[in-house]
Amino acid sequence: MAERDWYWVFLALCFFWLHRSQQFAGDGELLSRITEGGKWLVENELLSQAAIQLLYRLTAYWHWTPMEAMNVLSCLGGALSVWMLLRFARRFYNGACGWPMLLFVSSGFLIYSCGHTEYYPLLLPALFLYGYGAIAYLRGEEPITLVVYSFLLATALHFAMLIALPSLLLLPFLRKNHRDYRSMSPRLVLFLLLLFLIRNHSQFLFGHKASGLSPAWNPLPLFAYEGMYRYYAFFDWRHLIDWLYGWIMRSWIFWPMILWQAYSVGVRSLFENERLFLLVYTLCFTLWSLIWHPDLGMLKDWDLFAIEAAPCLLLLITYLPVIRKNPFRWTLLATAAIASALLMYSYVLMKADFPRKGYGSALIHLDPNSDYTLTIDGLNREVSIPRIREGIYNGKLIDRTHRRVHDFHMVIQADHLTQITFSP
């Protein structure tokens, strides 16, 4: 059965790549500029930015854009997430793996996986890996060290993983093996200190300052006050509307189905060791989504909060054998999941932007003896641009030799060379 999972993974990868996003999402445009600027580190997404920068450098020969690098990593992250999800499902559910896949595509993870230009598609498989490893540990199949390393990997990809730290600390207690606290503590503390050292002192360590995207500490105030930075306070109806929108985008199915099954088979089922871990793992992110401010607004920042659905999906999968025994619940879940999947697919189609834009090139003719600075859409550029996406760009040429500034528009057509000439 496990070998068939690779067919699903391969098909998923092909689907994700065919529907890859052609539009920036969230901080995607900013990440593109950071990558083009040569930055290897972003404060709270150290390993994720390094991965994007590495792929961007490796594909420099073909003049790939940062968007294409993010597309590739997003699709690969989605395929790895599918593989980890199916591996997890094998432990609880022996039916057709199409059902876990249906739940996956019914959530915002479908958008994550189709070329999403953000860091979260890289974090997603690490979230599943941590949940998978923790269950293996609780069953005595893996040591605690592997769970700790999977947690640290996720943290290196995105510091939001630190929110789930209580779930990691709960594991030895559930296993009734308190000696594992002594085993895990040195590694956990040492590597977390190392990550924070790199985050805060990268200039000293590498001569390369880590970039920042948004405030690292951004909880909502309880009540509004004059001049506050955030859009709203916790006790504000706009916060409720935003939270509901984020919940629908990550998945409106998972929590209701979990609570329904827990009520049907008994609330005690949630306090079995494996489900209790997954419940705490989920609630850490759920509570965080209630108190954290969407810096870009929820319409753009929903993907930040969508990571909550990863442990929530794992928790729901543990109830699939129970749901399967009841034809009514099974049909209801299938209907809701298909409807949600179609909704998510509509977002994917919008982002895929068929037919896609092509790429052209540009050549700007300047006096070779002049001292100049050339920017295109605010980014420093060379006079020869071998590959640039078609569209209209705003340019600025600062000619220091002749003490002139030229503002211009550059129109790029697919498979065409655009040439611009400036006279002294």
C-alpha positions in Angstrom: 0.0 0.0 0.0 2.8 2.4 0.9 4.2 2.1 -2.7 1.0 3.4 -4.1 1.4 6.6 -2.0 4.1 7.6 -4.4 1.6 7.6 -7.3 -0.5 10.0 -5.3 2.5 12.2 -4.5 3.6 12.3 -8.2 0.1 13.1 -9.4 -0.2 15.8 -6.8 3.1 17.3 -7.8 2.1 17.4 -11.4 -1.2 19.0 -10.5 0.4 21.6 -8.3 2.9 22.6 -10.9 0.3 22.8 -13.7 -1.7 25.2 -11.5 1.2 27.1 -10.1 0.4 30.7 -9.0 1.3 33.6 -11.3 0.5 36.2 -8.7 2.3 37.3 -5.6 0.5 36.5 -2.3 1.0 38.0 1.2 4.6 39.2 1.4 5.5 37.4 -1.8 6.5 40.5 -3.7 8.7 41.7 -0.8 10.3 38.2 -0.6 11.0 38.4 -4.3 12.8 41.7 -3.8 14.7 40.4 -0.8 15.8 37.4 -2.8 16.9 39.5 -5.8 18.8 41.6 -3.3 20.9 38.6 -2.4 19.6 38.1 1.2 20.0 34.6 2.6 18.3 35.2 5.9 15.0 36.6 7.1 14.6 36.9 10.9 11.8 34.5 11.6 12.1 32.3 8.5 15.8 31.5 8.5 15.9 28.2 6.7 13.0 29.0 4.4 14.6 32.1 3.0 17.9 30.3 2.6 16.2 27.6 0.6 14.6 30.2 -1.7 17.9 32.0 -2.1 19.8 28.8 -2.8 17.4 27.7 -5.5 17.4 31.2 -7.0 21.2 31.0 -7.2 21.3 27.5 -8.6 18.9 28.5 -11.4 20.7 31.7 -12.3 22.1 30.1 -15.4 18.5 29.9 -16.8 17.7 33.4 -15.4 14.9 32.2 -13.3 13.0 34.8 -11.2 12.4 34.5 -7.5 8.7 33.9 -8.2 9.7 30.7 -10.1 11.9 29.6 -7.3 9.1 30.1 -4.8 6.8 28.2 -7.2 9.1 25.2 -7.3 9.5 25.1 -3.5 5.8 25.5 -2.9 4.9 22.6 -5.2 7.6 20.4 -3.7 6.5 21.3 -0.2 2.9 20.4 -1.2 4.0 17.0 -2.6 6.1 16.3 0.6 3.1 17.3 2.7 0.9 14.8 0.7 3.4 12.0 1.3 3.7 12.8 5.1 -0.1 13.0 5.4 -0.6 9.6 3.7 2.1 8.1 5.9 0.3 9.3 8.9 -3.1 8.1 7.7 -1.7 4.6 7.3 -1.4 4.5 11.1 -5.1 5.1 11.7 -7.0 4.5 8.6 -6.6 1.5 6.3 -9.2 2.6 3.7 -8.6 4.3 0.3 -6.0 7.1 0.7 -8.2 9.3 -1.5 -10.1 10.4 1.6 -7.1 12.0 3.4 -6.2 13.5 0.0 -9.8 14.9 -0.3 -9.5 16.5 3.1 -6.1 18.0 2.2 -7.4 19.7 -1.0 -10.6 20.9 0.8 -8.4 23.2 2.9 -6.2 26.2 2.2 -3.3 23.7 1.8 -4.4 23.3 -1.8 -3.5 27.0 -2.3 -0.3 26.6 -0.3 0.9 23.8 -2.7 0.1 25.4 -6.0 3.1 27.7 -6.3 2.2 29.9 -3.3 4.8 32.7 -3.0 5.3 32.6 0.7 7.3 30.6 3.3 4.4 28.5 4.7 4.4 25.8 2.0 7.9 25.0 3.2 6.8 24.8 6.8 3.8 22.6 6.0 5.6 19.2 5.5 7.6 19.9 8.6 4.4 20.4 10.6 3.1 17.0 9.4 6.5 15.4 10.0 6.5 16.6 13.6 3.0 15.2 14.2 4.0 11.9 12.5 7.2 11.6 14.6 5.4 12.4 17.8 2.8 9.6 17.3 5.6 7.2 16.5 7.3 8.2 19.7 4.2 7.7 21.8 3.9 4.2 20.2 7.5 3.4 21.2 8.7 3.3 17.6 11.0 6.3 17.6 13.2 8.0 20.2 12.4 11.5 21.5 15.5 12.9 19.8 14.0 12.5 16.3 10.9 14.3 17.5 13.0 17.2 18.9 14.9 17.4 15.6 11.7 17.6 13.6 10.5 20.3 15.9 13.7 22.2 15.5 13.6 21.8 11.7 10.1 23.3 11.6 11.3 26.2 13.9 14.3 26.9 11.6 11.8 27.1 8.7 9.5 29.4 10.6 9.7 30.6 14.2 5.9 30.3 14.5 6.6 26.7 15.3 7.6 27.8 18.8 3.9 28.3 19.5 3.6 24.5 19.5 6.4 24.0 22.2 3.9 22.9 24.9 2.9 19.9 22.8 6.6 18.8 22.6 7.0 19.2 26.4 3.9 17.1 26.9 5.2 14.0 25.1 7.5 12.5 27.8 4.6 13.0 30.3 2.2 11.1 28.1 4.8 8.4 27.5 5.4 8.3 31.3 9.1 8.4 30.6 10.4 11.4 32.5 14.0 10.5 31.7 13.4 11.8 28.2 13.2 15.3 29.6 16.9 15.0 30.4 17.6 13.6 27.0 15.7 16.3 25.0 16.5 19.4 27.1 20.1 20.0 26.1 19.5 19.5 22.4 16.4 21.7 22.5 18.0 24.5 24.4 21.2 24.4 22.5 19.7 24.5 19.0 17.1 27.1 20.0 19.9 29.3 21.3 21.8 28.8 18.1 18.7 29.8 16.0 18.2 32.9 18.1 21.9 33.7 17.8 21.7 33.5 14.0 18.5 35.5 14.0 19.7 38.4 16.1 23.5 38.4 15.4 23.8 37.3 11.8 25.7 40.4 10.9 28.5 39.4 13.4 28.4 35.7 12.4 28.1 36.0 8.6 28.5 39.7 7.8 24.9 39.5 6.5 22.1 41.1 8.5 18.9 39.1 8.6 16.0 41.0 7.0 12.7 41.7 8.9 9.2 41.4 7.5 6.8 42.5 10.2 6.7 43.1 14.0 7.9 39.9 15.8 5.6 40.6 18.7 2.1 41.5 17.6 -0.7 40.4 20.0 -4.0 42.2 19.9 -4.8 44.6 22.7 -8.0 43.7 24.6 -9.6 47.1 23.9 -9.0 49.8 21.2 -7.1 52.9 22.1 -6.2 56.0 20.2 -3.3 55.8 17.9 -2.9 52.0 18.1 -1.0 50.4 15.3 -3.3 47.4 14.8 -6.5 47.4 12.8 -8.7 46.5 15.7 -8.7 45.2 19.3 -9.6 41.7 20.6 -13.1 42.7 21.6 -14.1 44.1 18.3 -16.6 42.7 15.8 -14.1 43.2 13.0 -11.7 40.8 14.7 -14.4 38.2 14.8 -15.2 38.6 11.1 -11.5 38.4 10.2 -11.0 35.3 12.4 -14.0 33.6 10.8 -12.6 34.4 7.3 -9.3 32.9 8.3 -11.0 29.8 9.7 -13.0 29.3 6.5 -9.9 29.7 4.4 -7.8 27.2 6.3 -10.7 24.8 6.7 -14.3 25.1 8.0 -14.7 21.3 8.1 -12.1 20.0 10.5 -13.1 21.4 13.8 -16.9 20.7 13.5 -16.2 17.1 12.4 -13.8 16.6 15.3 -16.2 17.9 17.9 -19.1 15.9 16.4 -17.1 12.7 16.5 -15.8 13.4 20.0 -19.3 14.0 21.2 -20.6 10.8 19.5 -18.0 8.4 20.7 -17.3 10.1 24.0 -15.3 13.2 25.0 -12.8 10.9 26.7 -11.7 9.8 23.2 -10.0 13.2 22.9 -7.9 12.4 26.0 -6.3 9.3 24.7 -2.6 9.9 24.6 -2.2 10.3 20.8 -5.3 12.4 20.4 -4.5 14.5 23.4 -1.1 15.3 21.9 -2.7 16.3 18.6 -5.4 18.3 20.5 -2.7 20.3 22.4 -0.7 20.7 19.2 -3.8 22.1 17.4 -5.0 24.3 20.3 -1.6 26.0 20.5 -2.1 27.4 17.0 -5.9 27.9 17.4 -5.4 30.1 20.5 -2.6 32.0 18.8 -4.9 32.7 15.8 -7.3 34.3 18.2 -4.9 36.8 19.7 -2.5 37.6 16.9 -2.9 40.6 14.6 -2.8 40.0 10.8 -0.2 42.6 9.9 -1.3 42.7 6.2 -5.0 42.3 6.9 -6.7 38.9 6.9 -7.4 38.8 3.2 -3.6 38.8 2.6 -2.4 37.2 5.8 -4.8 34.2 6.0 -2.0 31.9 5.1 -0.1 32.8 8.3 -2.9 31.4 10.4 -3.6 28.4 8.1 -0.8 26.4 9.7 -3.3 25.7 12.5 -5.1 23.3 10.1 -2.1 21.0 9.8 -2.4 19.4 13.3 -6.2 19.8 13.1 -6.2 17.6 10.0 -4.1 15.0 11.7 -6.5 14.9 14.6 -9.5 14.5 12.3 -7.8 11.6 10.5 -7.7 9.7 13.7 -11.5 9.7 13.7 -11.8 8.5 10.1 -12.3 4.8 11.1 -15.2 6.0 13.4 -16.8 8.2 10.7 -16.6 5.4 8.1 -18.8 3.2 10.2 -21.7 5.7 9.9 -22.9 6.1 6.3 -24.7 9.4 7.1 -21.6 11.0 8.6 -19.4 9.6 5.8 -21.7 11.1 3.1 -21.9 14.4 4.9 -18.1 14.7 5.3 -17.6 13.7 1.6 -20.2 16.3 0.5 -18.7 19.1 2.6 -15.1 18.2 1.6 -16.0 18.2 -2.1 -17.8 21.5 -1.9 -14.8 23.0 0.0 -12.3 21.6 -2.5 -14.2 23.2 -5.3 -14.1 26.5 -3.5 -10.3 26.2 -2.9 -9.9 25.2 -6.5 -11.6 28.4 -7.7 -8.9 30.4 -5.7 -6.2 28.2 -7.3 -7.5 28.9 -10.8 -7.6 32.6 -10.1 -4.0 32.6 -9.0 -2.8 30.3 -11.8 -4.0 33.1 -14.2 -4.4 31.1 -17.4 -3.1 31.9 -20.0 0.2 32.6 -18.2 2.5 35.5 -19.0 5.6 34.8 -20.9 9.1 36.2 -20.5 11.0 38.6 -22.7 14.4 40.4 -22.3 15.6 44.0 -22.1 18.7 45.8 -23.1 19.4 49.5 -22.1 22.0 51.3 -24.1 24.1 53.8 -22.1 27.3 55.7 -22.5 29.9 53.2 -21.1 31.9 56.0 -19.7 29.0 57.4 -17.5 28.5 56.8 -13.9 24.9 55.7 -13.4 22.4 53.8 -11.2 19.6 51.9 -12.9 16.5 50.7 -11.1 13.5 48.8 -12.4 10.4 48.9 -10.1 12.7 50.0 -7.3 15.3 47.2 -7.7 18.9 47.8 -8.9 19.4 46.3 -12.3 22.1 45.7 -14.9 21.7 47.2 -18.4 21.2 43.7 -19.8 18.2 41.8 -18.4 18.2 38.4 -20.2 14.8 37.3 -18.7 12.0 39.4 -17.4 8.3 38.7 -17.1 6.1 40.5 -19.7 4.4 43.6 -18.5 4.9 47.3 -17.9 7.7 48.4 -15.6 8.7 51.8 -14.1 12.4 52.6 -14.4 14.7 55.3 -13.2 18.1 56.1 -14.5 20.4 58.4 -12.4 23.2 59.6 -14.6 25.8 61.1 -12.3 28.2 62.0 -15.0 25.8 64.3 -16.8 23.9 65.2 -13.6 20.5 64.0 -15.0 17.7 61.8 -13.9 15.5 59.9 -16.4 12.1 58.4 -15.4 10.8 55.9 -18.0 8.3 53.1 -18.6 9.5 49.8 -20.1 7.1 47.5 -22.0 8.2 43.9 -22.1 6.6 41.4 -24.6 7.0 37.7 -24.4 9.9 36.3 -26.5 10.9 39.9 -27.6 13.9 42.0 -26.8 13.0 45.5 -25.6 15.8 48.0 -26.2 16.0 51.5 -24.7 18.6 54.1 -25.7 19.4 57.2 -23.6 21.3 60.1 -25.2 23.7 62.2 -23.0 
